[in-house]
Each structure stands twice: as structure tokens, then as C-alpha cells.
Amino acid sequence: MTLTGSQIASTLRPPVLLLRDPAVVRLLPGPFRLGAFRDRMLGGPQRRRIYLTAFVPVLRHGTSPDPTASGGTPSRGRHTATPPRPGYPGRVPEGHTIHRLAVRHRRLFAGDKVAASSPQGRFAAGAVVLSGAVLEDTEAYGKHLLHHYGNGLSLHVHLGLYGRFTDGEGEPPPPHGQIRLRLTSDRHWLDLRGPAACEVFEPSDVERLRARLGADPLRDDADPDVAYRRIRRSSAPLAALLLDQSVVAGAGLIFVTEVLFRAGLAPSTPGRRLSEELWQAVWADLRALMRLAVTTGRIDTVREHHLPEAMGRPPRVDRHGGEVYVYRRAGQPCHVCGDPVRRAELAGRNSYWCPTCQPGDH
């Protein structure tokens, strides 16, 4: 069934999940387009930051990870697909995953003319304007992925909790599941399922995205001094500030939890108490940990003398993988001092810390 713009507008009820997609914008009556559309449908500019993804509830399956994010092998040959594997349910991929994807997608498609389609149908109009364009470059900024095309447009993807990519060589397999976007070239194919955002950006949209994000430790153009000025003016907990994507882009709960442990800082430490010297050390350590994760495809934060083989302890068993000090280790002995790791809610998120190695008010 095809709905007119007026029918679409009349059926929306908060809290509606809405695709930010040219197909929807073109269908809506003139007064609802662009900024007016966002304000009127979301109840004001203060709610623009909410990503809206569909007219119907988001499907909550398909949690197997992007194979490039985990270092897995992509599909090869005709009509073959990457088998599902355990993923990261309930957790948005951290910035290293997005940077790995940007590198991989550049290797697969840069310089190639691509054909774009939306087997699911929810990105049909966006696929039309990208199809036939040459993918010139890719970019990762925090948890956002951009494909830049020769026609001046960009594809913006935010994976959210359930988004994942699969790719392969040769012809793609027959579509199955909810494929939001399929890209193909003469050599490779790429499928995207379940993202929080999949939209076409004009150059001005790309600039607005960059402007609202904080310093990305994995980008060479990152300015940690700008982030520190935000932190130094705030009395909010350090953990909350480092998780704020407008302060530091790309660091999620694992990196933030672990870098604070390694610095001996309690997650509840007010930002204004952080010295510039200590901030520089935290920033350098965060960059090193995230760069290592880009290389290995997993998050490991323990130093060599605390690895299982060095301590004679069993390796960590957790669906998130990687050797860590305190993340998701509540009640277990700290690898450094042996005291139990604690957990509490802080700014709406789980917080993990060792009260001996990270003294402070909790």
C-alpha cells in the first residue's frame, strides 16, 4: 500500500520511530520538510538528537557481529553469506569497530562505481541517489561511519545496538532478512542490517555532524585541549563526561571504564578536579588502547604482567571478549590489589571500579 504524505503525517504518534530518509521527506507535505519537519514531528529542536529509524518497531534480532569488526573472514564466492555468530547484544559498537569498518569498506569499494539497493525498502530513495556513483573515500568519526561519493553526497550510518555489516566477493547471495542497504561493485558486495541510522547526507549535513562531535582519539585531527576545556568546566562525573560523544567521540563504556582504572581515577571524580597533566595521560592512554583495538579487533586493556599467563589465572570468559581490569567484573578480585571489584549505577550507566586502586567518593 502506498501512503500519501498527508496520510503519513496523520498516522504518526509519539514515540514514533521515523526513518530520516529522503524517501520520507519527499512524501511529506511541504511544511513538514527539513527543519520544520523535524521540529513539528519531534516536538521541538531539543529532541532532534534522537535518532528515528522506522514507522514500525525496530526488529530486535540479528545480533551477530559485523565480521570485519571481529576480525572474521568475509564471505567469498557466489551466493555465500557470512554465518551468524554471537554478537554484542545490548551494546553499541565502540569507535574502534567503526574505524575498522571504514578501512575495510575503503579497501573493498574505493574508486569503484557502486550499485545501491534496499531489499527491505526502507532506504529505497537513498539507494537511488547513490546508485551509479563512485565511492571516493570512507570516514569514521566516533561511532559514525561515512561513505563519500563522487556526486557530492555521503552515506551516513550509525549502527546502534543492532546494526551489522556483512560482505563478500563476487555476486551477492539472494536477499534474506531485513537488508536496509546493499552495495555491489564488479568485485564485492556489502549488506547492512538493523542500523539506528542510514541516510544520505549533503556536505552541509556532514559538517554539522563533525561539529557536534567531540575529539575522536583515533583521528589525527582530534584536539584533546577542546575536550579538556569542556571537562574542566564541569562538575559531572568523569565517566559521564568521557561517555558524552560531544566531549570524546567513539569511547564507550568499556574504554572509559578501563582507562579510568589505569589512571587510578574513580568514575565519580568530578571533571573540574582533573588536572591538565593527568588529562594528557588519560588521553594518550585512551588513544593507545583504541588503536590497539583497531589492530586486533578486540578490546584488551590489561598490561602484560596482568595477563592470564603472567598471573597464572584462567582467561576471561565473557561475550564481549578481551582481557580487562574491572569492566563487568563486579565481585571478582582486582588483578592489581585483590580487593573485590564494585559496580553501581552512575549517570544512568553501569559503573565498575576498584575502591582500592581508584579511591574516591562513590
Salt bridges, closest charged atoms under 4 A:
ASP39 OD1 - ARG48 NE 2.98
ASP112 OD2 - ARG187 NH2 2.61
ASP137 OD1 - ARG106 NE 2.88
GLU139 OE1 - HIS148 NE2 2.73
GLU139 OE1 - ARG210 NH2 2.68
GLU139 OE2 - ARG219 NH1 2.91
ASP167 OD2 - ARG104 NE 2.88
GLU169 OE2 - ARG76 NH1 2.69
GLU171 OE2 - ARG78 NH1 2.98
ASP191 OD1 - ARG182 NE 2.71
GLU199 OE1 - ARG20 NE 3.59
GLU199 OE2 - HIS156 ND1 2.73
ASP205 OD1 - ARG208 NH2 2.43
GLU207 OE2 - ARG210 NH1 2.44
ASP216 OD2 - HIS99 NE2 2.90
ASP220 OD1 - ARG291 NH2 3.81
ASP221 OD2 - ARG219 NH2 2.93
ASP244 OD2 - ARG230 NH2 3.83
ASP285 OD2 - ARG262 NE 2.79
ASP300 OD2 - ARG298 NE 2.68
ASP318 OD1 - ARG316 NH2 3.50
ASP318 OD2 - ARG328 NE 2.89
GLU323 OE1 - ARG313 NH2 3.04
